[in-house]
């Protein structure tokens, strides 16, 4: 009997010890995320430096800015240096309007879109940003899926030498543009460029309506994923014909699985909110919501 008790005791001890490296491994897989906002979310009338100081006080570490925009580039660079808030990315802000769409049938429109993309790459280099977010095109009456692919692909290829020279990635974003609705399509499109200078910018909320869990999109993308952002999307409200956009953490994003998937692919980097604009109280609430869903607190 004593031998049996000793055996059980030693077995339990061994099991407990075995669990230690397992827990450590799980903890080591948790992504190291840095919180950021879109610059337009900082809804106070103040110089850029004061805007950066506000979000820094609230626990944010970075911002994404538009290009083109009315922002004073020199002021933004100086504010970044003084506050330590990083301009981590640039958004091609006119990428899918009627005058700049890379999938447009008119060559002059596509040329204008390419010029805008190149301008955003130059801005990103000026700020020391990692990438330019780009929506490559839209599938509509002017462009089939194949035409959207071919036209946008051709124009983006023209920008790759500049992106490569500047060390700025072109990050393709997924939105409701009827072009990329499955993770396999996303992977195929990115891989078709045959260069790591083109990657994926995944919006965890945009793609919920297509029925594939955000975590599974992330797993498919793997190292192709450059950045991600999010808001809050309610599939129930969407199906009811109501406004589907809700507060961060109130939607149908499976956040535990998103965090798990990010850890599995080894993602350590920026997590950017994309919601409305407001002052201190609004941004404080956004920061707290991000801490909860990203498991940062």
ZAMARGU-4260 file (C-alpha; in steps of 0.2 Angstrom, whole numbers, plus 5000, padded with zeros to 4 digits):
<rodrens>
0) 5000/5000/5000 | 5014/5012/5004 | 5022/5008/4988 | 5006/5012/4979 | 5005/5029/4988
5) 5023/5033/4984 | 5020/5029/4966 | 5004/5040/4965 | 5013/5054/4974 | 5028/5053/4962
10) 5017/5052/4947 | 5007/5068/4952 | 5023/5077/4955 | 5030/5072/4939 | 5014/5077/4930
15) 5014/5094/4939 | 5032/5097/4933 | 5028/5091/4916 | 5014/5104/4915 | 5027/5118/4919
20) 5035/5119/4902 | 5018/5117/4894 | 5012/5132/4903 | 5028/5141/4899 | 5026/5136/4880
25) 5008/5142/4880 | 5013/5159/4888 | 5028/5161/4876 | 5015/5159/4861 | 5005/5174/4867
30) 5008/5188/4855 | 5017/5204/4860 | 5005/5217/4854 | 5007/5236/4853 | 4991/5246/4854
35) 4988/5260/4840 | 4974/5270/4833 | 4970/5278/4817 | 4976/5296/4817 | 4958/5302/4813
40) 4951/5294/4829 | 4960/5308/4840 | 4946/5320/4840 | 4953/5335/4849 | 4958/5351/4841
45) 4976/5352/4845 | 4993/5352/4837 | 4999/5334/4832 | 5011/5334/4847 | 4997/5336/4860
50) 4987/5323/4851 | 5001/5311/4852 | 5004/5315/4870 | 4985/5312/4874 | 4986/5294/4866
55) 5002/5290/4875 | 4995/5295/4892 | 4981/5283/4888 | 4992/5268/4884 | 4993/5269/4865
60) 5010/5267/4857 | 5007/5271/4839 | 4996/5278/4825 | 4992/5276/4807 | 4990/5291/4796
65) 4982/5294/4779 | 4991/5298/4763 | 4987/5310/4755 | 4980/5320/4769 | 4980/5338/4777
70) 4993/5332/4790 | 5009/5343/4791 | 5022/5330/4788 | 5036/5339/4796 | 5025/5342/4812
75) 5021/5324/4812 | 5039/5319/4811 | 5044/5331/4825 | 5029/5325/4836 | 5034/5307/4834
80) 5052/5311/4839 | 5047/5321/4854 | 5033/5310/4861 | 5039/5292/4856 | 5022/5289/4848
85) 5027/5279/4832 | 5019/5282/4815 | 5019/5264/4812 | 5009/5264/4795 | 5002/5274/4781
90) 4985/5272/4773 | 4983/5275/4755 | 4967/5285/4758 | 4961/5286/4740 | 4964/5268/4734
95) 4947/5264/4729 | 4938/5280/4724 | 4932/5282/4707 | 4947/5293/4702 | 4961/5281/4708
100) 4955/5263/4708 | 4968/5251/4703 | 4954/5240/4696 | 4946/5253/4685 | 4944/5250/4666
105) 4951/5267/4662 | 4970/5267/4661 | 4972/5285/4667 | 4962/5281/4683 | 4974/5267/4686
110) 4989/5278/4683 | 4982/5290/4696 | 4980/5276/4708 | 4998/5270/4705 | 5004/5288/4708
115) 4994/5289/4724 | 5002/5272/4730 | 5019/5278/4726 | 5016/5295/4735 | 5010/5285/4751
120) 5026/5274/4750 | 5037/5290/4750 | 5027/5297/4765 | 5029/5280/4774 | 5048/5281/4772
125) 5048/5299/4778 | 5039/5294/4794 | 5049/5278/4796 | 5033/5268/4794 | 5033/5249/4790
130) 5020/5248/4777 | 5006/5256/4766 | 4989/5249/4768 | 4981/5247/4751 | 4964/5240/4745
135) 4968/5234/4727 | 4952/5236/4719 | 4933/5232/4718 | 4923/5219/4709 | 4908/5228/4702
140) 4900/5231/4685 | 4916/5239/4679 | 4927/5224/4684 | 4925/5206/4686 | 4935/5196/4699
145) 4948/5191/4685 | 4949/5209/4679 | 4951/5216/4696 | 4965/5204/4699 | 4974/5207/4683
150) 4973/5226/4683 | 4977/5229/4701 | 4991/5216/4700 | 4999/5225/4685 | 4999/5242/4694
155) 5005/5235/4711 | 5020/5227/4702 | 5025/5244/4695 | 5026/5250/4713 | 5036/5236/4720
160) 5053/5242/4715 | 5050/5259/4724 | 5043/5250/4739 | 5058/5238/4739 | 5070/5253/4738
165) 5062/5262/4752 | 5060/5247/4763 | 5041/5249/4765 | 5029/5235/4763 | 5013/5236/4752
170) 5000/5228/4764 | 4984/5222/4755 | 4969/5225/4765 | 4953/5214/4765 | 4936/5224/4765
175) 4919/5223/4758 | 4925/5225/4740 | 4919/5208/4733 | 4936/5204/4728 | 4944/5193/4742
180) 4931/5184/4752 | 4941/5168/4757 | 4958/5166/4765 | 4964/5155/4751 | 4961/5169/4739
185) 4970/5181/4750 | 4985/5169/4751 | 4985/5166/4732 | 4984/5185/4728 | 4999/5189/4740
190) 5009/5175/4734 | 5007/5179/4716 | 5018/5194/4718 | 5033/5182/4723 | 5040/5195/4735
195) 5039/5198/4754 | 5037/5216/4750 | 5019/5213/4747 | 5009/5206/4762 | 4992/5206/4770
200) 4983/5218/4781 | 4970/5208/4790 | 4954/5217/4797 | 4947/5205/4810 | 4930/5213/4809
205) 4928/5215/4791 | 4928/5197/4786 | 4916/5190/4800 | 4901/5191/4788 | 4910/5178/4776
210) 4908/5164/4788 | 4927/5159/4791 | 4933/5163/4809 | 4946/5177/4810 | 4958/5165/4818
215) 4958/5154/4803 | 4961/5168/4791 | 4976/5172/4802 | 4982/5154/4802 | 4981/5153/4783
220) 4990/5170/4781 | 5004/5165/4793 | 5020/5175/4790 | 5012/5184/4776 | 5002/5195/4788
225) 5010/5212/4790 | 4997/5220/4802 | 4979/5219/4808 | 4966/5231/4814 | 4948/5229/4820
230) 4932/5237/4826 | 4917/5227/4832 | 4905/5218/4820 | 4888/5210/4825 | 4883/5196/4813
235) 4866/5196/4821 | 4863/5214/4817 | 4870/5212/4800 | 4857/5198/4796 | 4843/5208/4803
240) 4848/5223/4791 | 4853/5234/4805 | 4870/5244/4807 | 4882/5229/4811 | 4896/5240/4818
245) 4897/5239/4837 | 4909/5243/4851 | 4926/5233/4852 | 4922/5217/4861 | 4903/5218/4858
250) 4904/5209/4841 | 4905/5192/4835 | 4924/5191/4833 | 4931/5176/4842 | 4945/5186/4852
255) 4952/5171/4862 | 4954/5162/4845 | 4962/5177/4837 | 4975/5179/4851 | 4978/5160/4850
260) 4981/5161/4831 | 4992/5176/4832 | 5003/5167/4844 | 5003/5152/4833 | 5010/5161/4818
265) 5022/5171/4829 | 5015/5188/4826 | 5022/5201/4837 | 5017/5219/4832 | 5004/5232/4830
270) 4986/5230/4834 | 4976/5245/4828 | 4958/5251/4832 | 4947/5257/4818 | 4932/5265/4826
275) 4925/5283/4827 | 4933/5299/4833 | 4932/5307/4850 | 4941/5315/4865 | 4950/5309/4880
280) 4935/5299/4887 | 4931/5291/4871 | 4949/5286/4868 | 4951/5280/4886 | 4936/5268/4883
285) 4944/5262/4867 | 4960/5258/4876 | 4951/5248/4889 | 4941/5238/4877 | 4957/5234/4867
290) 4966/5229/4883 | 4952/5217/4887 | 4950/5209/4870 | 4969/5208/4867 | 4972/5201/4884
295) 4984/5215/4888 | 4977/5218/4906
</rodrens>
